[in-house]
Amino acid sequence: MRRILVLSGGIGGARFLRGLLRAAPEAEVTVIGNTGDDIHLFGLKVCPDLDTVMYTLGGGIHEGQGWGRADETFAVKEELAAYGVGPEWFGLGDRDFATHIVRTQMLAAGYPLSAVTEALCQRWQPGVRLLPMTDDRVETHVLIDAPDGSGNDGGADGRRRAVHFQEYWVRLRAAVPAHAVVPVGADQARPAPGVLEAIAEADVVVFPPSNPVVSVGTILAVPGIREAIADAGVPVVGLSPIIGNAPVRGMADKVLAAVGVEATAAAVARHYGPGLLDAWLVDTVDADSVAEVEAAGIRCRAVPLLMTDTEATAEMARAALTIATEVKAA
Amino acid sequence: MRRILVLSGGIGGARFLRGLLRAAPEAEVTVIGNTGDDIHLFGLKVCPDLDTVMYTLGGGIHEGQGWGRADETFAVKEELAAYGVGPEWFGLGDRDFATHIVRTQMLAAGYPLSAVTEALCQRWQPGVRLLPMTDDRVETHVLIDAPDGSGNDGGADGRRRAVHFQEYWVRLRAAVPAHAVVPVGADQARPAPGVLEAIAEADVVVFPPSNPVVSVGTILAVPGIREAIADAGVPVVGLSPIIGNAPVRGMADKVLAAVGVEATAAAVARHYGPGLLDAWLVDTVDADSVAEVEAAGIRCRAVPLLMTDTEATAEMARAALTIATEVKAA
């Protein structure tokens, strides 16, 4: 299990990776990062999930909130607001702005996002090889109710509108019903350079407790990636982001509902499916569901899944690698 | 003298304008700002002279240094340096960055610089109408000696290279000989919307104690502006930026040498010339040169020209308006 491939969203994936690096310090870890959450703000290209992985593993993360930079200030944002330029609901700090400025400048100079990400990682030295899922533009949109004149964001007259995932997630706090989640552009996107090669060379593929719809699901929506993982012939193991029928953090249940998946550990495993997923870890409070998952053809075990600290997270990573070894031996 | 038109560079022009607004609170002041110092940094469009006027008159200037924002922080710049992204010699603060982000975003959306400047001034309410000299790209370059392998920036083997004005002025601190000053693109530039109209409607045109080569000179290099001023049929009065054979601040003498003009109050007046300039104010220490200027066909008077505070500056503005009235009556 020397070469480990992880499909990662933001906070959950990044924290899991920190545990994985402690659990397997000798491993070569390649991370395929979700870019469906990327957004252009103030003319700058912002890649929240890539940055969260980079900052978390590089020691620059704001530990308390799990995203953004430590010791952050907000002078730029305050000034933009003074100019009447928003959105104000997206919290870009001054240190974070520098990352987006460098990225945007490199993209404008013609470098693909994968090359830009590599350059940014030269500074952060995250200890993993971080690849965006694609260099092409993919933007996750969420279909919500259109305003019906009642003054609320979502009306009830059946008309719908699509909003950027960040608007749904951050501005609306996922507090309105999501009818569909659409990774716009994914069908035309190609895996970034190195992605398919990394999958082919992996000894194990891990789905961390990231959002199964808008994080891991979006990565899998890039044509070629799901197929390459299914065909790689190596164990594919996942860790449930749902504990006790609720997301550990965030609002994964809202987007699960949009794709018709129950917010339970077992339902998420079935959503990935036995054609893709070989093994699944659920939390000890969901031990009841082990039999249900195994009945679906997916090896399953119940272990503590709360990433309370790096050591607890490392223990989760060890359990994932252990069950992967069992899959391989089976 | 209700409608006053001022051609302005950065610090000197901005401070003069503050005095002018005190001296003539009822006047309608239009400022044509130099954009030859503009530079793209970090993918952002920076307009130092326009911003210095806007911040100074809008109450946001760093009073001590005369440019940039008060209460400034430098988190973005520090982070850019941590990414290895420079130049480090250009001091953009966090608050200042916001201005450049808004400007760049609006330009990218297709608005011309004049419209962007108007939008930025909506916030700052500078009390003047601020127009860039042109919406087209003009970039002042300075011809210096090319490196000769000695390790110095400027060698002595006769080879030359052109650097951006900001590189000459800020990075090299004008410490190497300037052989020529070239407003690249000026010959193809058109006056920004409103510029020629403002000149035609002015009751008086004022050259503040801005740099006669790289500030006022660059504005005059935009085809149509010099001619419109000469043909306006209203008094054109200037205030010497040279006192006692040295620039009051900055390094105007270096660029005057590049265009073959002595660093004296009288020589600058002759450089503008009687075909353009009707009246000229020199400092009292240069009272000797009044006769020389008048011999060149330019009305002249010696008054205190140190902008030590707003009231002293207002007094300079009053002297300029007074001599303009004399020109008109003559």
Interface residues (C-beta under 8 A of the other chain):
Chain A: F42 G43 L44 E72 T73 A75 V76 K77 E78 E79 L80 A82 Y83 G84 V85 G93 D94 R95 F97 A98 T99 I101 V102 T104 Q105 A108 L120 Q122 R123
Chain B: F42 G43 L44 E72 T73 A75 V76 K77 E78 E79 L80 A82 Y83 G84 V85 G93 D94 R95 F97 A98 T99 I101 V102 T104 Q105 A108 L120 Q122 R123
